[in-house]
Amino acid sequence: MSNPKSKPGASDAEVIAMLQRYHCPTPFHEVRTRFLGNIATPLTASPLEVVKGLWGGELPEFDKMDDVNALFGVLVAGLWNRLTTHQDGRNPFRLLRFEVAPTREGTLRLAQTRLDELDGFVEGLFGSASEIHLPESAHEALVILGELRGMFAGSLPLLQDEAKPASAADLKDLIQNFQKLSIIAEAEMHKIVPACKHARAGHVAAMAVTRPTLH
């Protein structure tokens, strides 16, 4: 495969359109965090393998080589390279922002999105490894992300159960709580990404960390 045509200015809309064009089963919000996790990983980062993983391990079918280059131009030269800037401690990553209606469906969408994003980050960070070496600060942040994941995951059965009462006021309060949890998640991810960069450079010590169990 030749080098993908550089597309440093690829917008979120262009990335989404490319994912939709090739019927990617991984949603855009999770693609972002998978990429970010793999950028941060102390293992050898592999954009090709991460991109293949978005389609379950194999790239989609293409009509011509130009289509392959276009895909990698948008996803790697575009989105991936844009996300590498979050290794700078002055440029924190932000989870996907969108309007949330104070309804059961809107609240459920927010919880599921955050769950996908956190799972995607761990997937990118660990890849197929069961254990990696992280700085202590990154390990502590990962533990907190696991606790936040549990909160989002625990809300799904309640929101999915139409028999459970949920007033507009209750849902509005829950959305506000989810938004607060989202800010905490962003802060913890921001601790992990720059810390891993420093660890790869040998500036800080690292410890063995077992892959979190997602359930």
C-alpha positions, 0 to 999 in steps of 0.5 A: 500500500502506498502512503496515504494522501495526507489529510491533516484537516479531515473533519469529524464529518469527513471521518463519519462519512468515511466510516459510513461509506464502508459500513464500519460497525464501530461508532465514531465516538468509540473510534476516537478513543480507540485511536487515543488509547493506542496513541498512548499505549506503551506498546508499539502503536499500530494505526493499521491494526487499529483501523483493521480492528474497527471492522473486526480485524479485516479491512473492508473491500475496496474497488481500487487502491485510491479508495484504500489511500483515501480511507487511511488519509482520512482516518490516519493522516487525518483523525489519528494525527489530530489526536496525537496532539493530546499527548501535550499536557496543554491540550486535553482530549474531550469526549464527544459532545452532543445535545441530550434530550431529557428523555429515556432515549436521550439519557440512554444514548449518553450513557451508552456513548460514554460506555463505548468511549471508555471501552474503546480507550481501554481497547486501544491502550491494551490491544490484545495484551493482558498486561502492560506497563504504566506509570503509577499515575496512569494506573490510578487514573485507569482505576478511576475510569473503571469505576466510572465505566461501572456507573455508566454500565449500571445505568443501562438496565434501568434506562432500558426497562420501560417499567421503571418510572423515570420522570423528566426531572429525574432524567434531567438530574441523571443527565447532569450527573452523567455530564459531571462524570464525563468531565471526570473521565476526561480529566483521568484520560488526560492524566494517562495520555501524557504520562504514558508519553513520558514513560515511553521516553524513560522519564518516569518509572512504570509498573505492570498493570493487568487489563481491566475486566469489562463486564 
